Amino acid sequence: MRRLFIAGIVFGSTAAWANKVTELDLWDPDPLEVEVASSDGIKYTHVTRTGELRFRLQADCQVDKKPGFQEHALNELEFETHGLSHTLVSPKWSHFGNDPPDYGDHYVQTPIDTIVRMKTSYLKPVPGEFVDPVQACNDELMRRAFNDPNTPREAFLAEGFDLLVDDGGALEVQLWCMPAAGGFIDEHTQHEEYDLKIRCLPSEKAAKALEPEPEPKKAHLAAFIQAVSVAVAPPHHEGACPVKHAVTGKVKVAYPGTFSYRYVDEKGVRSALRTQKAVAAGEYTLAGWYREVAPGVQGQFAATPGQGAERKGWYKLEIVSPVKVSSAPVAYSVRCEKPDATPAVPLKAPGALPGRPAPRPAPGRPSRQDGGASSSSSAPGALRLR
């Protein structure tokens, strides 16, 4: 492409003063590093950073009439990075017109053979010029999940991975060779592709999603049960056996809820598991546990009072859920004594036959005693005979 450049009065043929591009090459661009992250822990969502683009540039302009005559800084150079904005780091070329120093056309002096460095920022994907890094990460994520169905997708996302996309980006450079005095301007564009090194970053949210759910905090639940107690009636017994025990528990709660409980004795015997619903804060008397207790074999008693068989033990109340709490043990004792069952025997009158009543004395006459007189209680003034 040529355009006419006029500077003052031109003498002679302008074609003889024309300038043209003799060389424009881009060499060995380094892979551009792109970082992609996930904001939801489910998929990749956005680009967080792009790296520095580095490549070698060779360029030269030549005047037709006098080779090398154009050795000035009026040639123009412009870069285009598809899908990216860029800032020229080096070399420090002056800028053209009102363009900012880090963008647009640059005044250059040829020949050029240098390493060009650019800082880049991601703008958007450009079909055929710059691949979509987010889509590339998600495609690889789905591929890995498909090939390994036993591993959750979040596991790959939590670990992260790297991709190398061949020819994933494209760079263009335009060179305008300007004539020294007057004539035509020559322009040439060079297109070069470069690889993308995409880092699909590990996701903290995906890693947390893989963690097992923490156990519910027990601090609030422990405060639900405030006090536990148990009582037994009768606590001490001496007498006939077996004796019936009534074991009763009380529980104080801080707020409404439900708890399960049971009773246990010193031998490890437990009652059935029961459930109590507390409709409000307060103390609740629980359903009792009723047992028959006797030491040893029922019916064995000591011959001497106070020396009967004895059993000592205790009862406790156990809260099983929502927390495990036990009351202090309450003691009991049982002593079995043989009851005094000897029948009362009436006194026999003298001479009475066994099993037969003694003869009644005649009215006014006392009964006779063996070997002497009998006495009895009579009316006042009666005489006592000897």
C-alpha positions in Angstrom: 0.0 0.0 0.0 1.4 3.4 -1.0 0.1 6.8 -0.1 1.5 10.2 -1.3 3.7 12.2 1.0 4.2 15.9 0.1 6.7 18.1 1.9 7.0 21.6 0.4 7.9 21.9 -3.4 8.9 18.7 -5.0 11.4 18.8 -7.9 11.7 16.0 -10.3 9.9 12.7 -10.3 8.2 11.8 -7.0 8.6 8.1 -7.9 12.3 8.5 -7.8 12.1 9.7 -4.2 9.7 7.0 -3.1 10.3 5.0 0.1 9.4 1.3 0.5 9.3 -1.5 3.1 12.1 -3.9 2.5 11.8 -6.0 5.7 9.2 -6.6 8.4 9.3 -9.8 10.4 8.1 -11.0 13.9 10.1 -13.8 15.4 9.8 -16.2 18.3 7.0 -14.8 20.4 6.9 -16.2 23.8 3.7 -18.0 25.1 1.5 -15.5 26.7 0.5 -16.5 30.3 -3.2 -16.1 31.1 -4.8 -16.8 34.5 -8.4 -17.8 34.9 -10.3 -18.1 38.2 -13.7 -19.3 39.5 -15.9 -17.1 41.5 -18.6 -19.7 42.4 -16.6 -22.9 43.0 -18.6 -24.6 40.2 -17.0 -23.5 37.0 -14.4 -21.0 35.7 -15.8 -17.5 35.3 -13.3 -14.8 34.5 -9.7 -13.9 33.5 -7.7 -12.4 36.4 -4.4 -11.6 34.7 -2.4 -11.7 31.5 1.4 -11.6 31.3 3.9 -9.9 29.2 4.1 -10.4 25.4 7.7 -10.7 24.1 8.9 -11.2 20.5 11.7 -10.2 18.1 11.0 -7.5 15.6 13.1 -6.8 12.4 12.1 -4.0 10.1 13.7 -1.8 7.4 12.8 0.9 4.9 14.7 1.9 1.7 14.6 4.9 -0.6 14.6 4.0 -4.3 17.0 6.7 -5.4 19.5 6.7 -2.6 19.6 3.7 -0.4 19.9 4.7 3.3 19.0 8.3 2.6 15.9 8.2 4.8 17.9 7.7 8.0 15.5 9.8 10.1 12.8 9.1 12.8 9.8 9.8 10.6 8.9 6.1 9.8 5.8 4.9 11.7 5.1 1.6 13.5 1.9 0.4 15.0 1.0 -2.8 17.0 -2.3 -4.5 17.3 -2.9 -7.2 19.9 -6.3 -8.8 19.2 -8.4 -9.3 22.4 -5.9 -7.5 24.5 -4.9 -3.9 25.4 -1.2 -3.4 25.6 1.4 -1.0 27.0 4.8 -0.8 25.3 7.6 -1.5 27.9 10.6 -1.5 25.6 12.0 -0.1 23.4 11.0 3.5 24.3 9.8 4.9 20.9 8.3 8.3 20.7 4.6 8.4 20.0 2.7 9.8 17.0 0.4 12.9 17.2 -2.0 13.0 20.2 -1.8 9.2 20.8 -0.6 8.3 24.3 3.0 7.2 24.6 2.1 3.6 25.3 -0.3 3.2 22.5 -0.9 3.9 18.8 1.6 4.8 16.2 5.3 5.3 17.1 8.0 7.2 15.3 10.9 4.8 14.5 14.2 4.9 12.7 15.1 1.9 10.6 16.7 -0.6 10.4 15.2 -2.2 13.5 16.3 -5.5 15.1 15.2 -5.6 18.7 13.2 -7.5 21.4 9.8 -5.8 22.0 8.1 -6.2 25.4 4.5 -5.3 26.1 2.3 -5.4 29.2 -1.1 -6.8 28.3 -4.6 -6.7 29.8 -7.5 -9.0 28.7 -10.4 -7.4 26.9 -12.5 -10.2 25.2 -12.1 -13.2 23.0 -11.8 -12.6 19.3 -12.8 -15.5 17.0 -9.8 -16.6 15.0 -7.5 -14.2 16.7 -7.7 -14.8 20.5 -9.3 -17.9 22.0 -11.7 -17.6 25.0 -9.5 -18.6 28.0 -12.6 -19.1 30.3 -14.2 -21.5 27.8 -10.9 -23.3 27.4 -10.7 -24.0 31.1 -14.3 -25.1 31.4 -13.9 -27.4 28.4 -10.9 -29.1 30.0 -12.8 -29.3 33.3 -15.7 -31.1 31.7 -13.3 -33.4 29.8 -11.6 -34.5 33.0 -14.9 -35.0 34.8 -16.1 -37.1 31.9 -13.0 -39.3 31.8 -13.0 -39.8 35.5 -16.7 -40.1 36.7 -15.7 -41.3 40.1 -14.0 -38.0 40.9 -16.3 -35.0 41.6 -15.9 -32.1 39.3 -15.1 -29.9 42.3 -12.0 -31.9 42.9 -10.5 -30.9 39.6 -11.6 -27.3 40.1 -10.1 -27.3 43.6 -6.8 -28.6 42.4 -6.5 -26.5 39.2 -4.6 -27.3 36.0 -2.6 -25.7 33.2 -3.3 -25.7 29.5 -1.1 -24.9 26.5 -3.1 -23.6 23.5 -1.1 -23.6 20.3 -1.6 -20.4 18.2 -4.1 -19.1 20.7 -3.4 -15.5 20.1 -2.4 -13.2 17.2 -0.3 -10.1 16.8 -0.1 -7.6 14.0 2.5 -4.9 13.3 2.1 -2.2 10.6 5.1 -0.3 9.2 4.8 2.9 7.2 8.0 3.9 5.4 8.1 7.7 4.8 10.1 9.4 2.0 12.8 11.9 3.0 11.4 14.7 0.8 8.4 13.7 -1.2 6.9 10.8 -2.9 4.8 7.8 -2.0 4.5 6.1 1.5 4.9 2.4 1.5 3.0 0.3 4.1 3.2 -3.3 5.1 1.4 -5.5 7.7 2.9 -8.6 9.3 0.7 -11.1 11.2 2.1 -13.6 13.7 0.4 -16.1 16.0 1.6 -17.1 19.5 0.7 -19.7 22.0 -1.3 -19.2 25.2 -0.2 -20.8 28.5 -3.5 -20.8 30.4 -3.4 -21.3 34.1 -6.8 -22.5 35.4 -6.4 -21.5 39.0 -7.4 -23.7 42.0 -10.7 -22.7 43.5 -11.0 -22.3 47.3 -14.8 -22.5 47.2 -14.6 -25.8 45.4 -12.1 -27.1 48.0 -14.5 -26.1 50.8 -17.4 -27.8 49.0 -15.5 -31.1 49.2 -14.9 -30.8 53.0 -17.2 -32.9 55.2 -19.9 -30.9 57.0 -18.8 -30.0 60.5 -20.6 -31.6 63.4 -23.2 -29.4 64.9 -21.9 -27.3 67.8 -22.8 -28.9 71.2 -22.4 -25.8 73.3 -26.0 -24.8 72.9 -27.3 -28.3 73.2 -25.4 -29.0 76.4 -27.1 -25.9 78.0 -30.5 -27.5 77.2 -30.1 -30.0 80.1 -29.4 -27.9 83.3 -29.9 -30.4 86.1 -30.5 -34.1 86.5 -31.5 -35.9 89.7 -33.0 -39.3 90.9 -34.8 -40.6 94.0 -35.8 -44.0 95.3 -38.6 -44.9 97.7 -38.1 -46.5 100.1 -34.4 -45.8 100.4 -34.0 -48.2 103.3 -36.0 -51.3 104.2 -35.9 -53.9 107.0 -38.6 -56.5 107.1 -40.4 -58.8 104.8 -39.0 -59.2 101.3 -39.1 -58.6 98.4 -39.6 -54.9 98.6 -40.9 -52.7 95.8 -38.8 -49.8 94.8 -40.1 -46.7 93.0 -37.3 -44.9 91.1 -38.2 -41.4 89.9 -36.1 -38.9 88.0 -36.3 -35.1 87.5 -34.8 -33.1 84.7 -34.5 -29.3 84.5 -34.3 -27.8 80.9 -33.4 -24.3 79.7 -35.8 -24.2 76.7 -38.3 -26.3 74.9 -37.0 -29.5 73.3 -37.0 -33.3 73.5 -34.7 -35.7 75.3 -34.3 -39.4 75.9 -33.6 -41.1 79.2 -33.3 -44.3 81.1 -32.6 -45.6 84.6 -29.7 -47.9 85.6 -28.7 -49.8 88.8 -25.4 -50.8 90.3 -25.5 -54.1 88.4 -25.8 -52.4 85.0 -29.5 -53.4 84.6 -31.2 -50.6 82.6 -34.8 -49.6 82.1 -36.4 -49.2 78.7 -35.3 -46.0 76.8 -38.0 -43.4 77.1 -38.6 -39.9 75.5 -39.8 -36.8 77.2 -41.0 -33.7 75.4 -40.4 -30.4 77.2 -42.9 -27.8 76.0 -41.2 -25.0 78.0 -38.3 -24.3 80.2 -38.5 -25.8 83.7 -38.3 -28.9 85.7 -40.0 -32.2 84.6 -40.7 -35.2 86.8 -40.2 -38.3 84.7 -42.1 -41.6 84.5 -40.8 -43.9 87.2 -39.1 -47.3 87.2 -40.7 -49.9 89.5 -38.8 -52.9 90.7 -38.9 -55.7 93.2 -35.7 -56.1 95.2 -34.7 -58.9 97.6 -31.2 -60.0 98.5 -30.3 -63.6 97.8 -33.0 -66.2 97.2 -36.4 -65.0 98.1 -37.7 -66.5 101.4 -34.3 -67.0 103.1 -34.2 -65.2 106.4 -31.9 -65.2 109.4 -33.0 -67.0 112.5 -31.9 -64.1 114.7 -33.6 -60.7 114.3 -31.2 -58.1 112.9 -29.1 -60.7 111.1 -31.1 -61.1 107.9 -29.7 -61.1 104.4 -28.9 -57.6 103.1 -28.4 -55.9 99.8 -27.0 -52.4 99.1 -26.9 -50.6 95.8 -27.8 -47.5 93.9 -29.8 -46.0 91.0 -28.9 -43.4 88.5 -30.7 -41.5 85.8 -29.0 -41.3 82.4 -29.8 -38.7 79.7 -29.0 -40.4 76.4 -29.8 -37.6 73.9 -29.3 -34.9 72.7 -26.3 -35.0 75.1 -25.1 -37.7 77.5 -25.6 -36.6 81.1 -26.0 -38.8 84.3 -27.3 -37.9 87.7 -25.4 -38.6 90.9 -26.2 -42.1 92.2 -28.8 -42.4 95.0 -28.1 -45.3 97.5 -30.6 -47.8 98.9 -30.4 -50.8 101.3 -32.7 -53.8 101.9 -32.5 -56.1 104.9 -34.9 -59.1 104.9 -36.1 -60.2 108.4 -38.4 -63.2 109.2 -41.6 -61.8 110.7 -42.6 -63.0 114.3 -45.4 -65.4 113.5 -45.5 -67.4 116.9 -49.3 -67.6 118.0 -50.3 -66.6 121.5 -50.9 -69.7 123.8 -53.7 -69.2 126.6 -53.0 -70.3 130.2 -54.3 -73.7 131.2 -56.4 -74.1 134.4 -55.0 -76.7 136.9 -56.1 -80.2 136.0 -57.4 -79.2 132.6 -56.9 -81.8 130.0 -55.1 -80.8 127.0 -57.5 -79.4 124.4 -60.3 -79.2 126.9 -61.4 -76.1 128.9 -61.0 -76.0 132.7 -64.2 -76.7 134.8 -66.1 -73.6 135.9 -66.4 -73.2 139.8 -69.8 -73.2 141.3 -71.3 -69.7 142.0 -69.9 -68.3 145.2 -67.1 -70.8 145.4 -63.6 -70.3 144.3 -61.8 -72.7 142.0 -59.4 -75.1 143.7 -55.7 -75.0 143.0 -53.5 -78.0 143.2 -52.2 -78.4 146.6 -53.9 -75.3 148.0 -56.7 -72.8 147.8 -57.7 -70.9 145.0 -58.1 -67.1 144.9 -60.3 -65.1 142.8 -61.5 -61.6 142.6 -65.1 -61.3 144.5 -67.6 -58.7 145.7 -66.7 -56.4 148.6 -67.2 -57.8 152.1 -66.9 -61.5 151.0 -65.0 -63.8 153.4 -61.9 -65.6 152.3 -62.0 -69.3 153.6 -58.9 -71.3 154.3 
